[in-house]
Amino acid sequence: MKVYFDNAATTKPHESVIESMVFAMKNSFGNPSSTHSFGRQTKGLIENARKIISKYTKVTSGEIIFTSCGTEANNLIIRSCVDYLGVKRIITSPMEHKCVAETVRTICTDREIKLELVNILPDGDLDYNHLEEILKSDDSKTLITLMHANNEIGNIYDIHKIGELAKTYNAYYHSDMVQTLGHFPINLNELPVDFASSSAHKYHGPSGVGFAYIKKGTGLKAQITGGGQERNLRSGTENLTGIVGMGKAFEIANEDYETDQKYIQELKDYTITKLKGTFPNIVFNGKCTDREKSLYTIINILLPFKDSLIGFELDLKGIAVSQGSACSSGAAKVSEVMHVLLNDEIIDKTTPLRISLSKYNTKEEIDYLVNSLKEIEIKAIARTNS
């Protein structure tokens, strides 16, 4: 049996997405920057995808900039804010995805930009009072870069509260929305954010394509220069098939949201109940059991036994899960996020696991996962006692 529970890392492309990409590849090969009919046809497909995304996010087409992924979108925004908007201080948190954390650390070191970290509460939430204290402490031009939802523990952060604080203290606000755009109907025009990022492969689209939302009039400029594509914000011949696939995936995700969200949330509730019944001492990290304050796709747990090879053992059973973020060089080690939330004593006695769900998962697969985890626990305890 092959079972996939690593949907926070990437998702299975929807069949309609694949069909749209194949159609584009077969029928449109002109360079979208060319003015002849072949180029105009390709350009039309790209602009149609842009219109689809802008339609569902309620922003203008010119505010959607296609990139190769969420990582590039985050890099474009953060680096350009420093290079062109006069940012002298960046406020972030130790819970951010590596593509934000590493970029911020690098640029703050290289450009002598002040870096400040918001405190994290025991449940993985941001300390919003501390964020305001930081903002009050310095009137330097500031960029706040805080994700909308955490990719490991599933916590959803208060994007409105952060945005209100940013506005009050005249700071720019960038949100990594890779785990929420395409998972929720989101009106970017009504959100108090200046910049956001998305990646198609998180919502059953293709890998290697994403977009940046850049609010009109902010003054960002390109990091990749050349032919001036993407409104002069991201040069390079556009990835036609990827963009077409992303547009289709975004459309499906928004149109099917209510049905998919209900199904996946029920599956998540079922998984939590099964895990609690099988492992009485299990711990759920962050707010992943809170329906209102966590992603309906992610469950992050501490199993009450130590087994550093659990990912490998599950893989032998045909089960794909994650012990942390997928962007960790394939290393099966405790992530930085877990180190923020847990002390070394707990880490040494437990096994963290992230189970991330999609509409393609079933209760039968959950049963197989939980039964497999129980078998692994029995063997781990036997090894410990031998």
LOMIVEX-9185 format. One record per residue (C-alpha): residue number from 1; residue in three letters; x, y, z. Coordinates in Angstrom, 2 decimals, m for minus. Layout:
<nodes>
NODE  lumtor  papa        x        y        z
NODE     NUM   ALA        X        Y        Z
...
</nodes>
This chain:
<nodes>
NODE  lumtor  papa        x        y        z
NODE       1   MET     0.00     0.00     0.00
NODE       2   LYS     1.34     3.43    m0.97
NODE       3   VAL     0.11     6.34     1.14
NODE       4   TYR     1.07    10.01     0.86
NODE       5   PHE     0.80    12.25     3.92
NODE       6   ASP     3.35    14.94     3.01
NODE       7   ASN     1.04    17.42     1.31
NODE       8   ALA     2.52    20.44     3.11
NODE       9   ALA     5.71    19.69     1.17
NODE      10   THR     4.03    19.22    m2.20
NODE      11   THR     0.76    17.93    m3.58
NODE      12   LYS    m0.37    15.59    m6.34
NODE      13   PRO    m1.28    17.64    m9.44
NODE      14   HIS    m4.97    17.68   m10.33
NODE      15   GLU    m5.78    15.83   m13.56
NODE      16   SER    m7.33    18.97   m15.06
NODE      17   VAL    m4.13    20.85   m14.29
NODE      18   ILE    m2.06    18.27   m16.16
NODE      19   GLU    m4.45    18.41   m19.12
NODE      20   SER    m4.22    22.21   m19.29
NODE      21   MET    m0.42    22.05   m19.24
NODE      22   VAL    m0.28    19.40   m21.97
NODE      23   PHE    m2.65    21.45   m24.13
NODE      24   ALA    m0.48    24.56   m23.70
NODE      25   MET     2.71    22.66   m24.49
NODE      26   LYS     1.22    21.10   m27.63
NODE      27   ASN    m0.47    24.21   m28.98
NODE      28   SER     1.55    27.23   m27.85
NODE      29   PHE     5.30    27.36   m28.26
NODE      30   GLY     5.88    30.98   m29.29
NODE      31   ASN     7.97    33.27   m27.10
NODE      32   PRO     5.48    35.42   m25.16
NODE      33   SER     7.64    38.48   m25.73
NODE      34   SER     7.42    38.09   m29.51
NODE      35   THR     4.94    40.33   m31.32
NODE      36   HIS     3.89    37.83   m34.00
NODE      37   SER     0.79    35.67   m33.67
NODE      38   PHE     2.65    32.72   m32.11
NODE      39   GLY     4.01    34.96   m29.35
NODE      40   ARG     0.68    36.72   m28.84
NODE      41   GLN    m1.09    33.39   m28.45
NODE      42   THR     1.36    32.32   m25.72
NODE      43   LYS     1.15    35.71   m24.04
NODE      44   GLY    m2.63    35.40   m24.01
NODE      45   LEU    m2.47    32.13   m22.06
NODE      46   ILE    m0.13    33.70   m19.51
NODE      47   GLU    m2.34    36.74   m19.08
NODE      48   ASN    m5.40    34.54   m18.72
NODE      49   ALA    m3.73    32.72   m15.82
NODE      50   ARG    m2.87    36.09   m14.28
NODE      51   LYS    m6.50    37.19   m14.62
NODE      52   ILE    m7.69    34.00   m12.92
NODE      53   ILE    m5.43    34.59    m9.92
NODE      54   SER    m6.26    38.30    m9.70
NODE      55   LYS    m9.98    37.47    m9.95
NODE      56   TYR    m9.93    35.20    m6.90
NODE      57   THR    m7.53    37.37    m4.87
NODE      58   LYS    m9.47    40.58    m5.76
NODE      59   VAL    m6.40    42.52    m6.89
NODE      60   THR    m5.37    43.98   m10.23
NODE      61   SER    m3.57    41.79   m12.76
NODE      62   GLY    m0.55    44.08   m12.55
NODE      63   GLU    m0.08    43.20    m8.87
NODE      64   ILE     0.50    39.50    m9.64
NODE      65   ILE     4.10    38.71   m10.65
NODE      66   PHE     4.96    35.19   m11.78
NODE      67   THR     8.08    33.59   m10.29
NODE      68   SER     9.68    30.14   m10.25
NODE      69   CYS     8.35    29.36    m6.75
NODE      70   GLY     7.47    30.80    m3.33
NODE      71   THR    11.14    30.95    m2.41
NODE      72   GLU    11.93    33.25    m5.32
NODE      73   ALA     8.88    35.39    m4.56
NODE      74   ASN    10.02    35.82    m0.95
NODE      75   ASN    13.57    36.63    m2.04
NODE      76   LEU    12.36    39.17    m4.59
NODE      77   ILE    10.25    40.99    m2.01
NODE      78   ILE    12.68    40.96     0.93
NODE      79   ARG    15.77    41.87    m1.06
NODE      80   SER    14.04    44.55    m3.09
NODE      81   CYS    12.63    46.17     0.06
NODE      82   VAL    16.18    46.61     1.32
NODE      83   ASP    17.67    47.62    m2.03
NODE      84   TYR    14.99    50.06    m3.17
NODE      85   LEU    12.64    51.01    m0.33
NODE      86   GLY    15.23    52.10     2.20
NODE      87   VAL    14.49    49.38     4.76
NODE      88   LYS    17.02    49.52     7.61
NODE      89   ARG    15.38    47.04     9.97
NODE      90   ILE    13.65    43.68     9.46
NODE      91   ILE    11.32    42.11    12.01
NODE      92   THR    10.65    38.41    11.66
NODE      93   SER    10.30    35.31    13.86
NODE      94   PRO    12.17    32.05    14.47
NODE      95   MET     9.14    30.19    13.06
NODE      96   GLU     9.59    31.30     9.47
NODE      97   HIS    10.29    29.00     6.54
NODE      98   LYS    13.96    28.68     5.67
NODE      99   CYS    13.58    30.68     2.46
NODE     100   VAL    12.62    33.68     4.58
NODE     101   ALA    14.84    32.98     7.58
NODE     102   GLU    18.02    32.40     5.57
NODE     103   THR    17.35    35.32     3.23
NODE     104   VAL    16.77    37.68     6.12
NODE     105   ARG    19.88    36.53     7.98
NODE     106   THR    22.04    36.85     4.88
NODE     107   ILE    20.84    40.28     3.80
NODE     108   CYS    20.95    41.68     7.34
NODE     109   THR    24.57    40.55     7.68
NODE     110   ASP    25.66    41.69     4.23
NODE     111   ARG    23.94    45.08     4.31
NODE     112   GLU    24.23    45.81     8.05
NODE     113   ILE    20.45    45.78     8.44
NODE     114   LYS    19.08    45.50    11.98
NODE     115   LEU    17.37    42.15    12.62
NODE     116   GLU    14.78    41.68    15.37
NODE     117   LEU    12.89    38.49    16.28
NODE     118   VAL     9.39    38.39    17.72
NODE     119   ASN     9.02    36.17    20.79
NODE     120   ILE     7.12    32.90    20.38
NODE     121   LEU     4.58    31.74    22.97
NODE     122   PRO     4.50    28.11    24.21
NODE     123   ASP     1.66    27.22    21.84
NODE     124   GLY     3.66    28.46    18.85
NODE     125   ASP     1.73    31.71    18.52
NODE     126   LEU     3.40    35.07    18.02
NODE     127   ASP     3.71    37.45    20.95
NODE     128   TYR     1.88    40.39    19.40
NODE     129   ASN     2.61    42.61    22.41
NODE     130   HIS     6.32    42.00    21.88
NODE     131   LEU     5.92    42.83    18.18
NODE     132   GLU     4.45    46.20    19.12
NODE     133   GLU     7.24    46.81    21.62
NODE     134   ILE     9.81    46.20    18.89
NODE     135   LEU     8.01    48.53    16.49
NODE     136   LYS     7.86    51.26    19.15
NODE     137   SER    11.55    50.98    19.99
NODE     138   ASP    12.96    52.27    16.71
NODE     139   ASP    11.59    54.55    13.98
NODE     140   SER    13.90    53.21    11.26
NODE     141   LYS    12.22    52.21     8.01
NODE     142   THR    11.04    48.68     8.80
NODE     143   LEU     9.93    45.54     6.97
NODE     144   ILE     7.84    43.03     8.91
NODE     145   THR     8.06    39.58     7.34
NODE     146   LEU     5.81    37.11     9.17
NODE     147   MET     4.09    34.11     7.60
NODE     148   HIS     0.32    33.71     7.48
NODE     149   ALA     0.40    30.07     8.60
NODE     150   ASN     3.21    27.85     9.81
NODE     151   ASN     4.18    25.03     7.47
NODE     152   GLU     5.18    22.66    10.30
NODE     153   ILE     2.69    23.08    13.16
NODE     154   GLY    m0.17    24.61    11.16
NODE     155   ASN    m0.75    27.68    13.35
NODE     156   ILE    m2.59    30.49    11.57
NODE     157   TYR    m1.30    33.89    12.65
NODE     158   ASP    m3.39    37.03    12.99
NODE     159   ILE    m2.61    38.72     9.71
NODE     160   HIS    m5.03    41.58    10.48
NODE     161   LYS    m3.41    42.38    13.82
NODE     162   ILE     0.07    42.33    12.30
NODE     163   GLY    m1.10    44.52     9.44
NODE     164   GLU    m2.72    47.03    11.76
NODE     165   LEU     0.50    47.30    13.76
NODE     166   ALA     2.49    47.72    10.55
NODE     167   LYS     0.23    50.55     9.45
NODE     168   THR     0.32    52.23    12.86
NODE     169   TYR     4.12    52.26    12.92
NODE     170   ASN     4.60    52.96     9.19
NODE     171   ALA     6.22    49.60     8.42
NODE     172   TYR     5.98    47.48     5.29
NODE     173   TYR     4.35    44.09     5.79
NODE     174   HIS     5.27    40.97     3.80
NODE     175   SER     3.55    37.67     4.49
NODE     176   ASP     4.70    34.27     3.25
NODE     177   MET     1.26    32.89     2.33
NODE     178   VAL     2.44    29.68     0.68
NODE     179   GLN     0.32    27.52     3.02
NODE     180   THR    m2.84    29.64     2.73
NODE     181   LEU    m3.18    31.04    m0.80
NODE     182   GLY    m4.86    28.23    m2.70
NODE     183   HIS    m6.14    26.69     0.55
NODE     184   PHE    m8.54    29.46     1.57
NODE     185   PRO   m10.50    32.07    m0.39
NODE     186   ILE    m8.34    35.14     0.30
NODE     187   ASN    m9.10    38.73    m0.67
NODE     188   LEU    m5.64    40.29    m0.82
NODE     189   ASN    m7.14    43.68    m1.57
NODE     190   GLU    m8.80    43.71     1.86
NODE     191   LEU    m5.83    42.30     3.76
NODE     192   PRO    m3.41    44.80     5.35
NODE     193   VAL    m0.39    43.36     3.52
NODE     194   ASP     1.94    45.04     1.05
NODE     195   PHE     3.49    41.85    m0.27
NODE     196   ALA     2.67    38.13    m0.30
NODE     197   SER     3.91    34.91    m1.90
NODE     198   SER     2.37    31.71    m3.25
NODE     199   SER     3.58    28.42    m4.73
NODE     200   ALA     1.47    26.31    m7.10
NODE     201   HIS     2.62    22.88    m5.95
NODE     202   LYS     1.01    23.42    m2.54
NODE     203   TYR    m2.50    23.35    m4.04
NODE     204   HIS    m2.32    20.56    m6.63
NODE     205   GLY    m0.52    22.61    m9.25
NODE     206   PRO     2.91    22.04   m10.84
NODE     207   SER     6.26    22.46    m9.13
NODE     208   GLY     8.59    25.22   m10.25
NODE     209   VAL     6.11    28.08   m10.49
NODE     210   GLY     4.64    30.59    m8.05
NODE     211   PHE     3.70    34.23    m7.77
NODE     212   ALA     4.40    37.33    m5.75
NODE     213   TYR     1.69    39.80    m4.83
NODE     214   ILE     3.21    43.27    m4.91
NODE     215   LYS     0.82    46.06    m4.02
NODE     216   LYS     0.61    48.74    m6.66
NODE     217   GLY     2.76    51.78    m5.97
NODE     218   THR     5.12    50.23    m3.42
NODE     219   GLY     8.16    50.86    m5.64
NODE     220   LEU     9.77    47.43    m5.68
NODE     221   LYS    12.22    46.68    m8.49
NODE     222   ALA    13.56    43.51   m10.05
NODE     223   GLN    16.24    41.28    m8.59
NODE     224   ILE    16.48    39.30   m11.85
NODE     225   THR    17.07    41.77   m14.67
NODE     226   GLY    17.22    41.36   m18.42
NODE     227   GLY    14.29    41.49   m20.82
NODE     228   GLY    11.90    43.29   m18.50
NODE     229   GLN     9.25    40.58   m18.37
NODE     230   GLU     6.65    40.49   m15.58
NODE     231   ARG     6.11    44.25   m15.40
NODE     232   ASN     9.89    44.77   m15.17
NODE     233   LEU     9.89    42.92   m11.84
NODE     234   ARG    11.15    39.50   m12.93
NODE     235   SER    13.04    39.14   m16.20
NODE     236   GLY    13.29    35.85   m18.05
NODE     237   THR    11.06    34.04   m20.51
NODE     238   GLU     7.98    32.93   m18.61
NODE     239   ASN     7.31    29.29   m17.76
NODE     240   LEU     4.22    28.93   m19.93
NODE     241   THR     3.11    25.44   m18.96
NODE     242   GLY     3.78    26.07   m15.27
NODE     243   ILE     1.85    29.33   m15.27
NODE     244   VAL    m1.09    27.80   m17.14
NODE     245   GLY    m1.12    24.89   m14.67
NODE     246   MET    m0.96    27.24   m11.71
NODE     247   GLY    m3.86    29.29   m13.02
NODE     248   LYS    m5.96    26.16   m13.44
NODE     249   ALA    m4.97    24.83   m10.00
NODE     250   PHE    m5.81    28.16    m8.36
NODE     251   GLU    m9.19    28.22   m10.06
NODE     252   ILE   m10.03    24.66    m8.98
NODE     253   ALA    m8.83    25.30    m5.43
NODE     254   ASN   m11.07    28.33    m5.04
NODE     255   GLU   m14.11    26.86    m6.77
NODE     256   ASP   m13.92    23.58    m4.81
NODE     257   TYR   m12.88    25.16    m1.50
NODE     258   GLU   m16.03    24.46     0.52
NODE     259   THR   m16.26    20.80    m0.48
NODE     260   ASP   m12.53    20.13    m0.12
NODE     261   GLN   m12.14    22.01     3.17
NODE     262   LYS   m15.06    20.14     4.76
NODE     263   TYR   m13.73    16.77     3.63
NODE     264   ILE   m10.15    17.38     4.74
NODE     265   GLN   m11.20    18.89     8.08
NODE     266   GLU   m13.33    15.81     8.82
NODE     267   LEU   m10.36    13.64     7.88
NODE     268   LYS    m8.13    15.66    10.20
NODE     269   ASP   m10.62    15.29    13.06
NODE     270   TYR   m10.76    11.54    12.42
NODE     271   THR    m6.95    11.33    12.47
NODE     272   ILE    m6.71    13.22    15.76
NODE     273   THR    m9.32    10.94    17.36
NODE     274   LYS    m7.53     7.81    16.15
NODE     275   LEU    m4.15     9.06    17.38
NODE     276   LYS    m5.53     9.98    20.80
NODE     277   GLY    m7.17     6.57    21.15
NODE     278   THR    m4.02     4.70    20.14
NODE     279   PHE    m1.42     6.81    21.95
NODE     280   PRO    m2.84     8.17    25.25
NODE     281   ASN     0.34    10.18    25.93
NODE     282   ILE     0.57    11.76    22.49
NODE     283   VAL     1.19    15.52    22.31
NODE     284   PHE    m0.18    17.78    19.58
NODE     285   ASN     2.18    20.64    18.81
NODE     286   GLY     1.05    24.20    18.32
NODE     287   LYS    m2.66    24.78    17.81
NODE     288   CYS    m3.22    21.96    15.34
NODE     289   THR    m6.27    20.65    17.24
NODE     290   ASP    m7.95    24.09    17.15
NODE     291   ARG   m10.26    24.28    14.13
NODE     292   GLU   m10.27    28.08    14.06
NODE     293   LYS    m6.58    28.77    14.58
NODE     294   SER    m4.83    26.09    12.56
NODE     295   LEU    m4.66    24.83     9.00
NODE     296   TYR    m7.17    22.10     8.22
NODE     297   THR    m4.41    20.25     6.38
NODE     298   ILE    m1.70    19.84     9.06
NODE     299   ILE    m1.32    17.77    12.24
NODE     300   ASN     1.98    17.97    14.13
NODE     301   ILE     2.55    15.43    16.89
NODE     302   LEU     5.04    14.17    19.43
NODE     303   LEU     4.86    10.40    19.65
NODE     304   PRO     5.53     9.16    23.22
NODE     305   PHE     8.62     7.14    22.26
NODE     306   LYS    11.98     7.82    20.62
NODE     307   ASP    12.69     6.53    17.14
NODE     308   SER    15.00     8.60    14.97
NODE     309   LEU    14.47     6.22    12.03
NODE     310   ILE    10.69     6.49    11.98
NODE     311   GLY    10.61     8.24     8.61
NODE     312   PHE    12.62     5.39     7.07
NODE     313   GLU    10.49     2.72     8.77
NODE     314   LEU     7.28     4.31     7.55
NODE     315   ASP     8.72     4.63     4.06
NODE     316   LEU     9.38     0.87     4.05
NODE     317   LYS     5.65     0.46     4.71
NODE     318   GLY     4.86     2.72     1.76
NODE     319   ILE     3.91     5.72     3.92
NODE     320   ALA     5.26     9.20     3.19
NODE     321   VAL     5.31    11.66     6.08
NODE     322   SER     7.64    14.39     7.27
NODE     323   GLN     9.67    14.90    10.41
NODE     324   GLY     9.98    18.60     9.65
NODE     325   SER    10.09    21.00     6.73
NODE     326   ALA    10.79    19.49     3.31
NODE     327   CYS    13.37    22.20     2.63
NODE     328   SER    15.94    20.80     5.06
NODE     329   SER    18.36    19.10     2.66
NODE     330   GLY    16.58    15.79     3.20
NODE     331   ALA    17.91    15.58     6.75
NODE     332   ALA    15.87    13.59     9.26
NODE     333   LYS    16.62    15.86    12.18
NODE     334   VAL    14.61    17.98    14.55
NODE     335   SER    13.78    21.24    12.83
NODE     336   GLU    14.49    24.76    14.05
NODE     337   VAL    10.77    25.24    14.66
NODE     338   MET    10.68    22.22    17.00
NODE     339   HIS    13.74    23.53    18.82
NODE     340   VAL    11.91    26.80    19.40
NODE     341   LEU     8.89    25.02    20.88
NODE     342   LEU    10.51    22.11    22.73
NODE     343   ASN    13.36    21.71    25.19
NODE     344   ASP    16.13    19.17    24.66
NODE     345   GLU    14.77    16.80    27.32
NODE     346   ILE    11.45    16.45    25.48
NODE     347   ILE    13.19    16.14    22.11
NODE     348   ASP    15.38    13.32    23.46
NODE     349   LYS    12.35    11.29    24.64
NODE     350   THR     9.82    11.79    21.85
NODE     351   THR     9.45    11.56    18.08
NODE     352   PRO     8.01    14.53    16.17
NODE     353   LEU     5.97    13.88    13.05
NODE     354   ARG     4.04    16.10    10.65
NODE     355   ILE     1.00    14.56     8.95
NODE     356   SER    m0.30    16.77     6.16
NODE     357   LEU    m3.50    15.90     4.35
NODE     358   SER    m5.17    16.52     1.01
NODE     359   LYS    m8.47    15.75    m0.68
NODE     360   TYR    m6.89    12.60    m2.12
NODE     361   ASN    m6.41    10.97     1.31
NODE     362   THR    m8.91     8.56     2.90
NODE     363   LYS    m9.87     7.23     6.33
NODE     364   GLU    m8.57     3.81     5.29
NODE     365   GLU    m5.16     5.37     4.75
NODE     366   ILE    m5.34     7.00     8.18
NODE     367   ASP    m6.11     3.63     9.75
NODE     368   TYR    m3.09     2.12     8.00
NODE     369   LEU    m0.85     4.97     9.21
NODE     370   VAL    m1.98     4.74    12.84
NODE     371   ASN    m1.68     0.95    12.90
NODE     372   SER     1.81     1.22    11.41
NODE     373   LEU     2.84     3.77    14.03
NODE     374   LYS     1.63     1.42    16.76
NODE     375   GLU     3.73    m1.42    15.32
NODE     376   ILE     6.76     0.87    15.23
NODE     377   GLU     6.16     1.93    18.85
NODE     378   ILE     6.06    m1.69    20.03
NODE     379   LYS     9.37    m2.42    18.30
NODE     380   ALA    10.96     0.80    19.60
NODE     381   ILE     9.99    m0.02    23.19
NODE     382   ALA    11.30    m3.56    22.78
NODE     383   ARG    14.66    m2.24    21.54
NODE     384   THR    14.86     0.16    24.48
NODE     385   ASN    14.15    m2.61    27.01
NODE     386   SER    16.46    m5.20    25.47
</nodes>
